[in-house]
Amino acid sequence: MYVVIVGAGEVGSSIAASLAEAHEVAVIDIDGQRVEELVYATDVLGVEGDGADLETLRDANIRKADILIASTDDDETNIVTCGTANTVTDVFTISRVKSAKFLHTWQGSKRAFGVDHMVATNLLTAESITRVVGMPAAQDVETFAEGAVQMAEFEIPEASPIAGQTVREADRYESLTFAALIRDDDVVIPTGETELRPGDDVVVIGSSESVHTFAEEIAPDVHGARDVLVVGGSDIGYHTARLLGERGLKPRLIERDHGRAREIAELLPGTTVLESDATDREFLKTEHVEDVDVVVAALDNDEKNLLASLLAKRLGAERAVAVVDSGEYVQLFEAVGVDVAVNPREATAEEITRFTREHQAENVAIIESDRAEVLEIEVGSASVLVDRPIRESVADLPEGVVIGAITRNGELVIPRGDTVVERGDHVVVFVDTDVLEAASSKL
């Protein structure tokens, strides 16, 4: 597959790095230095120029392309780029936009703007936040098999009851698979004797009920979100409050600007909108921030989000989730006390990368910035899994592959060594990125 990516910023560079190993990739950017750095770091063709200009697209051999991904920081540029490409080729186009207004227009008309698939960064970020808020202590949550299977990632706290236990000792759940541990920079495929250490990130796959039960037991001091405080009436803050309301919660939202606060109050009658400065300690005390289960910081810059998160936690809030616009700050935020840092650019890059891989799988989740993937695959006649017990078929798969869950006719099947996989089953598989290509060819 030949992919042309327009925009060599955080999003475009991340997508290029993810796709370059298995596909031909060309990257266009008006910043020649960015292009040069990306070409040096990744095996891609670099083209300096304006991706919305037809001649630049021709320089990138757009007629050969299977997919065009427009991923600059400007919504209009991305949309125009897709439209321009469509004047000379029927390439499949993907446009990144920040504002959901373009998404709503696109959804209302088939292939509006000449875009085949659109990813709205702010809405996508709000959806990621909402999933994490709904799962106590989780750092990442994804759903597979039409909701029958969940994947979640948790960091094991020092005081966790499972810290120091082996996987066999901790495995008390009928429909849960310990798929992997992320330990430092390594992906560890656990055996029954693998020790679960404080600081490890554990990836589990199973039924929604089992994953929720595990979440409650891994961190018993962390409770499910009932009282959620959203700090900031940004587009991400607004969508987060809206999605939480659709899940039956009644969040509060703090917005300093009078006009914006009034606008959100009219749009979200189920949300209590408070007009104030989120860094006002006395105001937060008056609003009983010490009783808040989750604070979501969605202000307009990283420094404000860090300050609001740490202040809320200092005053007693249980968990803090913060939007972090700069990818290099994510680890810093989590190191100084923010429980989950959500980077919109990383979330967008993962979503676009996931979509480009869906021709090989029903659904894809990317773990820890592409260290691993969780795939949902419909088992065909050519799969090494079909009509064989799992303990026999996994011997033909590379190390780094774990069968996490199976659904058959919509019903969950618990994978065990003697479970026979049938044609048409949906299998949710954890795969270390290092063996992804080899595993995909056999699954």
ABEGO torsion letter per residue (X at the ends): XBBBBBEABAAAAAAAAAAAAABBBBBBBABAAAAAAAAAABBBBBBBEBAABAAAAAAAGAAABABBBBABABAAAAAAAAAAAAAABABBBBBBBABAAAAAAAAABBGBGGBABBBBAAAAAAAAAAAAAABBGBABBBBBGGGABBBBBBBBBAABAABGBBAAAABABAABBBABBBBEABBBBBBAABBBBBGBBBBBBEBAAAAAAAAAAABAABBBBABBBBBEABAAAAAAAAAAAAAGBBBBBBBABAAAAAAAAAABAABBBBBBBAABAAAAAAAGAAABABBBBABABAAAAAAAAAAAAAAGBABBBBBBABAAAAAAAAAAGBABBBBAAAAAAAAAAAAAAAAABABBBBBGGGABBBBBBBBBAABAABGBBAAAAAAABBBGBBBABBBBGGBBBBBBAABBBBBGBBBBBBBBAAAAAAAAAAX
